[in-house]
Amino acid sequence: MERNKFNFTVKAIEALPVPEKGKRTYYRDSQTRGLWLQVRDSGTKTFQFYRKIEGNPERISMGRFPDMNVFQARQKADEHNAAIARGENPADRARSERKQDRFVDLFQKYLEMHAKPYKKTWKEDESRFRRYLTGWKDRKLPSIRKSHVQKLHADTGKERGPYAANRLLSLLHGVFEKAREWGFEGPNPCQGVKKFKERSRERFIQADELPRFFQSLAHEPNADLRDFFLVCLLTGARRANVQAMRWEHVNLERGTWTIPGESTKTGDDYTVTLSNPVVEILEGRKPETGQGWVFPSSGKSGHIVEPKTAWKRILERAGIEDLRIHDLRRTLGSWEASTGASLTVIGKTLHHKNVDTTAIYARLNLDPVRQAVDRAVDAMLTAGGVSGGGEGGNVIDFQGGKKAVKNG
């Protein structure tokens, strides 16, 4: 190997012979420790750093000759030697940098170092990656251009609508801003990509739709999902919160359900008032232990996650179109408004994050909220052809595990 050791110069490197097909030749610089040159059978010459670190051989590719000249190669090798002297392994850093070149690795770093510690909606970010970005996972960051983002945004808007496309664009923008903060030197490819105009959604279950909706629910064979949709509708709570509802947070005697702060957008505990029909539904479901998920599932999370199939089935039976599960939350607020509840009480019911009225919400007790919820629930049940809750009125019978809706 000593015969392959010489003082690297441009002239000497250019004069090196090309090895036989299928072979590689390595040369060692006599001036700088650890600096090597690999010559392939294609004639490609690559500077490498090679040393044993803590007894383990480590090899780092640094750049091709002549794009990287001898002076630059020696300078880079000196940096690696200095790192070793400090007790570091420059190969670890090189491996990490190679991983960060891939979009999937950047996104995982974004999740672990930013989204999970600081965003309550990090699971939504993870879901958007699975839904829209798996095709990008092996892309190198420098290869992602503004035109790629524009196409993805446009395709998502066409297939999923402007809201989904805009949320995806916001996520991508945030991911690349973090990449730049962590040392990525390229531009943010989302910069200058215009969002779609969004219209505020005002959909809720109308009076003429309620009878069909309740009738369809009564014929839903999956009792767990039937109860789930009823609780979503009659509490106005967010779907994710109802999915993750736990018995230890429910007090059926007081008719309250406390959502812990780690599950709310504001970070504060939030108490939901439970109307008589909701208390009755939950009493019929409560296990003897009084612990665990209210809507359990055999999936990884342990509770209901994506009841889309049942929801589609219910809407088809009811002949109702363009209604989302989130619209159930809006439905309660709309019926509260139609039965005379103030905007303040509606905000308290739905736990809106309105900075102008937060102080007022905090001073309200649950009595006016309970009255408003009860009135709205009774009005919905009446309009739907179902007997009202009223003062302890029975709305739903539990017979043989199947729910039967009584007519008023």
C-alpha positions in Angstrom: 0.0 0.0 0.0 3.0 2.3 0.6 3.6 2.4 -3.2 0.1 3.9 -3.5 1.0 6.7 -1.1 2.2 10.0 -2.7 1.9 13.8 -2.5 -1.5 14.6 -4.0 -1.1 17.2 -6.8 -3.4 17.9 -9.8 -0.8 16.7 -12.3 -0.1 13.4 -10.3 -3.8 12.7 -9.9 -4.6 13.3 -13.6 -1.8 10.9 -14.5 -3.2 8.0 -12.4 -4.1 4.9 -14.5 -7.7 3.6 -14.8 -8.1 0.2 -13.1 -9.4 -2.9 -14.8 -13.1 -3.4 -15.3 -14.8 -4.3 -12.0 -11.8 -3.0 -10.0 -11.1 0.0 -7.8 -7.8 1.5 -6.8 -7.1 3.5 -3.6 -4.4 6.1 -3.1 -3.2 7.8 0.1 -2.0 11.4 0.5 1.4 11.7 2.1 0.7 15.1 3.4 -2.7 14.9 5.2 -3.7 12.1 7.5 -6.8 10.2 6.5 -7.0 11.7 3.0 -7.5 9.1 0.3 -8.5 9.0 -3.4 -10.6 6.3 -4.9 -10.3 5.6 -8.7 -13.1 3.5 -10.3 -12.9 1.6 -13.6 -15.0 4.4 -15.1 -12.2 6.8 -14.5 -14.1 8.6 -11.7 -11.8 9.9 -9.0 -13.3 10.6 -5.5 -11.7 12.1 -2.5 -12.4 10.1 0.7 -11.5 10.4 4.4 -10.5 7.1 5.9 -9.5 6.4 9.5 -10.2 4.0 12.3 -12.2 5.6 15.0 -12.4 3.8 18.4 -11.2 0.7 16.5 -13.8 0.8 13.8 -12.9 1.7 10.2 -14.9 4.7 8.9 -14.9 6.0 5.3 -16.5 9.3 4.3 -16.9 10.4 0.6 -16.0 14.1 0.3 -16.2 15.1 -3.3 -15.1 14.2 -6.9 -11.9 15.4 -8.5 -11.6 17.9 -10.2 -14.8 19.5 -8.8 -13.1 19.3 -5.5 -9.5 20.3 -5.7 -6.6 19.0 -3.6 -6.6 22.1 -1.3 -10.3 21.7 -0.6 -9.9 18.0 0.0 -7.1 18.5 2.5 -9.0 21.3 4.3 -12.0 19.0 4.7 -9.8 16.1 5.9 -8.3 18.5 8.5 -11.8 19.3 9.7 -12.5 15.6 10.2 -9.2 15.1 12.0 -10.0 17.9 14.3 -13.4 16.4 15.1 -11.8 13.1 16.0 -9.4 15.0 18.3 -12.4 16.4 20.1 -13.8 12.9 20.6 -16.4 13.1 17.8 -17.0 10.8 15.0 -17.4 12.8 11.7 -18.9 9.7 10.0 -21.9 10.0 12.3 -22.5 13.5 11.2 -22.1 12.6 7.6 -24.6 9.8 7.9 -27.1 12.1 9.6 -26.6 14.7 6.9 -27.3 12.1 4.2 -30.5 11.0 6.0 -31.7 14.6 6.2 -31.4 14.9 2.5 -34.6 12.8 2.2 -37.9 14.4 2.7 -39.2 11.6 4.8 -36.3 12.0 7.3 -36.9 15.7 7.4 -40.6 15.2 8.1 -39.8 12.7 10.9 -37.4 15.2 12.5 -40.2 17.9 12.1 -42.6 15.6 13.9 -40.3 14.6 16.8 -38.6 18.0 17.4 -41.4 20.4 16.6 -44.9 19.1 16.0 -45.2 16.6 18.9 -43.7 19.0 21.6 -45.5 22.1 20.4 -48.6 21.3 18.4 -51.7 19.7 19.7 -52.7 18.9 16.1 -49.5 16.9 15.3 -51.5 13.8 14.5 -53.2 15.7 11.8 -49.8 16.6 10.3 -48.9 12.9 10.4 -52.2 12.0 8.7 -51.6 14.6 6.0 -48.2 13.1 5.3 -49.7 9.6 4.9 -52.5 10.9 2.7 -50.7 13.3 0.4 -46.9 13.1 0.8 -45.8 9.4 0.7 -44.8 9.9 -2.9 -42.3 12.5 -1.8 -40.7 10.4 1.0 -37.5 9.5 -0.9 -37.1 12.8 -2.7 -33.9 14.8 -1.9 -34.7 18.1 -0.4 -32.8 20.2 -3.0 -34.8 18.5 -5.8 -38.1 19.7 -4.5 -39.0 22.8 -6.5 -41.8 25.4 -6.3 -43.4 23.9 -9.4 -43.7 20.6 -7.6 -45.5 22.2 -4.6 -47.8 24.1 -7.0 -48.8 20.9 -8.8 -49.4 19.0 -5.5 -51.5 22.0 -4.2 -53.5 22.1 -7.4 -54.1 18.3 -7.5 -55.1 18.2 -3.9 -57.5 21.1 -4.4 -59.1 19.4 -7.3 -59.4 16.0 -5.5 -60.0 17.1 -1.9 -61.1 20.7 -2.1 -59.4 24.1 -1.3 -59.4 23.7 2.5 -57.5 20.4 2.4 -55.1 21.8 -0.2 -54.4 24.9 1.8 -53.8 23.0 5.1 -51.3 20.8 3.2 -49.5 23.9 1.8 -49.3 25.4 5.3 -47.8 22.1 6.6 -45.2 22.0 3.9 -44.3 25.6 4.4 -43.7 25.0 8.1 -41.7 21.8 7.5 -39.3 23.6 5.1 -39.0 26.6 7.4 -37.8 24.3 10.1 -35.4 22.7 7.7 -33.9 26.1 7.0 -33.7 26.7 10.7 -31.8 23.4 11.1 -29.3 24.2 8.4 -30.9 23.4 5.0 -29.5 26.1 2.7 -32.0 25.8 -0.1 -35.0 28.1 -0.6 -38.4 27.2 0.8 -40.2 25.8 -2.3 -43.6 26.9 -0.8 -42.7 30.5 -1.0 -45.0 32.4 -3.3 -47.5 29.5 -3.8 -50.9 31.1 -3.5 -53.6 29.5 -1.4 -57.1 28.9 -2.8 -59.9 31.1 -1.6 -62.0 29.4 1.1 -65.6 29.9 1.8 -66.8 29.5 5.4 -68.8 26.3 5.7 -72.3 26.9 7.1 -73.7 23.4 6.6 -75.7 21.8 9.4 -78.7 19.5 9.6 -81.8 21.3 8.6 -85.3 20.8 10.2 -86.6 18.8 7.2 -83.5 16.6 7.3 -83.7 15.7 11.0 -86.5 13.1 10.8 -84.7 11.2 8.1 -81.4 11.5 10.0 -82.8 10.1 13.2 -84.6 7.4 11.4 -81.4 6.3 9.6 -79.6 6.3 12.9 -82.3 4.1 14.4 -81.6 1.5 11.7 -77.8 1.6 11.9 -76.6 -1.9 12.8 -73.4 -0.8 14.5 -74.6 0.3 18.0 -71.2 1.8 19.0 -71.1 4.1 16.0 -74.8 5.0 16.3 -74.1 6.1 19.9 -71.0 7.9 18.7 -72.8 10.0 16.1 -75.6 10.8 18.6 -73.1 12.0 21.2 -71.3 14.1 18.6 -74.6 15.7 17.6 -76.1 16.3 21.0 -73.0 17.6 22.8 -71.5 19.7 19.9 -68.1 18.4 20.9 -65.3 18.0 18.4 -65.2 14.6 16.8 -61.6 13.8 18.0 -62.7 14.5 21.6 -65.7 12.3 21.4 -63.5 9.5 19.9 -61.1 9.8 22.8 -63.8 10.1 25.5 -63.0 8.3 28.7 -65.3 7.1 31.4 -63.1 8.6 34.2 -63.8 12.1 32.7 -67.6 11.6 32.7 -69.9 12.4 35.7 -73.4 11.1 34.8 -74.9 12.3 38.1 -73.9 15.9 37.5 -74.4 15.5 33.7 -70.8 16.7 32.8 -67.9 15.5 30.8 -64.5 17.2 31.4 -62.1 17.1 28.4 -58.5 17.4 29.7 -56.4 20.3 28.5 -54.0 18.2 26.5 -56.9 17.3 24.2 -58.2 20.9 23.7 -57.0 23.6 21.3 -56.6 26.1 24.1 -54.7 23.8 26.4 -57.3 24.3 29.2 -59.7 21.8 30.7 -63.1 22.1 29.1 -66.4 20.9 30.7 -69.1 19.8 28.4 -72.7 19.8 29.7 -74.6 16.5 29.0 -78.3 16.7 28.2 -80.7 14.0 29.5 -80.7 12.1 26.2 -76.8 12.0 26.2 -76.8 10.8 29.9 -79.2 8.0 28.9 -77.1 6.9 26.0 -74.0 6.8 28.2 -75.7 5.0 31.1 -76.6 2.3 28.6 -72.9 2.0 27.6 -71.1 2.3 30.9 -69.1 -0.8 32.0 -69.0 -2.0 35.5 -65.5 -0.8 36.0 -66.3 2.8 34.9 -62.9 3.0 33.3 -61.4 3.1 29.8 -62.7 4.4 26.4 -66.4 5.2 26.0 -66.2 4.2 22.3 -63.6 1.4 22.3 -62.1 -0.3 19.2 -59.8 -3.1 18.5 -57.4 -0.7 16.6 -54.1 0.6 17.6 -55.5 3.7 19.4 -57.9 1.6 21.4 -60.9 3.8 20.4 -63.0 4.7 17.3 -60.9 6.6 14.8 -62.3 6.8 11.3 -66.1 6.0 11.2 -66.4 7.1 7.5 -68.0 3.9 6.2 -70.8 4.0 8.7 -71.3 7.8 8.2 -71.6 7.3 4.5 -74.1 4.5 5.1 -76.2 6.6 7.4 -76.4 9.5 5.0 -77.3 7.3 2.0 -80.2 5.8 4.0 -81.3 9.3 5.0 -81.0 10.7 1.5 -78.8 13.5 2.9 -75.9 14.9 0.8 -72.8 17.1 1.6 -72.9 16.6 5.4 -69.7 16.0 7.3 -69.2 14.6 10.8 -67.9 18.0 11.9 -71.2 19.5 10.7 -72.9 17.8 13.7 -71.0 20.1 16.0 -72.2 23.1 13.9 -75.7 21.7 14.1 -76.0 22.1 17.8 -74.8 25.7 17.8 -77.2 26.5 15.0 -80.1 25.1 16.9 -79.0 26.9 20.0 -79.1 30.1 18.1 -82.6 29.3 16.7 -83.9 28.7 20.1 -82.7 32.0 21.5 -79.3 31.3 23.0 -76.9 34.2 23.1 -73.6 34.1 21.1 -71.8 34.1 24.4 -73.6 30.9 25.6 -73.1 29.3 22.2 -69.4 30.1 22.4 -69.2 28.6 25.9 -71.1 25.5 24.7 -68.7 24.9 21.8 -65.5 26.1 23.5 -64.7 28.5 20.8 -61.3 30.3 20.9 -62.5 33.9 20.6 -60.1 36.2 22.3 -62.7 38.9 22.7 -65.1 36.8 24.7 -62.8 34.4 26.5 -63.1 36.4 29.7 -66.9 36.3 29.5 -66.8 32.5 28.9 -64.7 32.0 32.0 -67.2 33.8 34.2 -70.2 31.8 33.0 -71.4 28.9 35.0 -72.9 25.8 33.4 -76.6 26.6 34.2 -77.4 28.9 31.1 -75.3 26.5 29.0 -77.3 23.5 30.2 -80.6 25.3 29.5 -79.5 26.3 26.0 -78.3 22.8 25.2 -81.5 21.2 26.6 -83.6 23.5 24.5 -81.6 22.9 21.4 -81.6 19.1 21.9 -85.4 19.0 22.6 -86.0 21.1 19.5 -83.8 18.8 17.3 -85.5 15.7 18.6 -89.0 17.2 18.2 -88.2 18.3 14.6 -86.8 14.8 13.9 -90.0 13.1 15.0 -88.4 11.8 18.2 -89.8 12.2 21.7 -88.1 15.0 23.5 -85.9 14.6 26.5 -87.6 17.2 28.7 -87.6 16.5 32.4 -86.1 13.1 32.5 -88.0 12.0 29.4 -86.8 8.8 27.8 -85.7 9.2 24.2 -84.0 5.9 23.4 -84.7 2.4 24.6 -82.0 -0.2 24.9 -83.5 -3.6 24.0 -81.3 -6.5 23.2 -78.4 -4.3 22.4 -80.3 -2.5 19.7 -81.5 1.0 20.0 -85.2 1.8 19.1 -86.2 5.4 18.7 -89.7 6.2 20.1 -92.0 8.4 18.1 -93.4 11.4 20.0 
